[in-house]
Amino acid sequence: MAPLVDILENDDEILLYADMPGVTKENISINIDNGRLALSGVREVKSVGAISWEEFADLEYRRTFSVPQSIDVARVNAELKEGVLLLHLPKSEAAKPRQIEIKVA
């Protein structure tokens, strides 16, 4: 199943929010390789007692994105809070917009 995702961009980074309810950080995998970002997460449901009705089961989230080469992969970090994965994809210094100063001759 593909998690719902919001992607925001500012001058310093790209922010990716992925909705993965019930997934623990130990069951999330994030890989960036050759311009591709792969997210996956597994929600495990442990049953207690005899099951008389079951609609809520184990589920695997999986999603892949293309990411620009301007991402500083060494500084990428992730947070998980209340079932939402927040991935910070910082831009390299060369990719950030900058103001050019005009000198008077």
C-alpha positions in Angstrom: 0.0 0.0 0.0 1.3 3.5 -0.8 1.3 5.8 2.2 -0.2 9.3 1.7 2.5 11.9 1.3 2.9 15.6 1.3 6.1 17.2 -0.1 7.1 20.8 0.7 10.1 22.7 -0.5 11.8 25.8 0.9 15.2 27.4 0.2 17.1 25.0 2.5 15.4 21.6 2.1 12.7 19.4 0.8 10.3 18.1 3.5 8.5 14.8 3.0 5.6 13.8 5.3 4.4 10.2 4.9 1.4 8.9 6.8 2.3 5.5 8.2 -0.1 4.8 11.2 0.8 2.0 13.5 4.4 1.6 12.1 7.2 1.7 14.6 10.6 3.2 13.8 12.2 -0.3 13.9 9.9 -1.3 11.0 10.7 1.6 8.7 13.4 1.5 6.0 14.6 4.6 4.1 17.1 4.3 1.3 18.5 6.9 -1.1 20.5 5.6 -4.0 21.3 7.0 -7.4 18.6 9.7 -7.3 15.9 7.4 -5.9 14.3 7.5 -2.5 12.6 4.3 -1.3 10.4 4.3 1.8 8.9 1.2 3.3 7.3 0.4 6.6 5.4 -2.6 8.1 2.6 -2.3 10.5 2.4 -5.5 12.6 -0.8 -6.3 14.5 -0.5 -8.7 17.4 -3.7 -10.6 18.2 -4.6 -11.4 21.8 -7.2 -14.1 22.3 -9.4 -15.9 19.7 -10.2 -13.9 16.6 -13.9 -13.8 15.9 -13.7 -10.9 13.3 -10.7 -9.4 11.7 -10.4 -6.4 9.5 -7.2 -4.9 10.9 -4.2 -6.9 9.8 -0.5 -6.5 9.1 0.2 -4.0 6.3 3.2 -3.0 4.3 3.6 0.6 3.1 5.9 1.2 0.1 6.7 4.2 -2.0 9.5 5.3 -4.3 10.4 8.9 -5.4 13.0 10.5 -7.7 15.1 13.0 -5.8 17.3 15.8 -7.3 21.0 15.3 -7.3 21.2 18.5 -5.3 20.2 16.8 -2.1 23.0 16.5 0.5 22.5 12.8 1.3 24.9 12.9 4.2 22.6 15.3 6.1 19.3 13.6 5.5 17.4 12.8 8.7 14.0 11.5 9.7 11.6 11.8 12.6 8.5 9.6 13.4 5.8 11.2 15.5 2.2 9.9 15.9 2.3 7.7 12.8 3.7 10.4 10.5 7.2 10.1 9.1 8.9 13.5 8.5 11.9 13.3 6.2 14.3 16.3 6.0 16.2 16.3 2.6 18.6 19.2 2.9 19.8 20.9 -0.3 23.6 21.2 -0.9 25.0 24.7 -0.6 25.5 24.9 -4.4 21.8 24.3 -5.0 20.5 26.9 -2.6 19.3 30.2 -4.1 21.6 33.1 -3.3 21.5 36.9 -3.8 24.2 38.3 -6.0 25.7 41.6 -4.8 26.2 44.3 -7.4 29.4 46.2 -7.0 29.7 49.8 -8.1 32.7 50.4 -10.4 
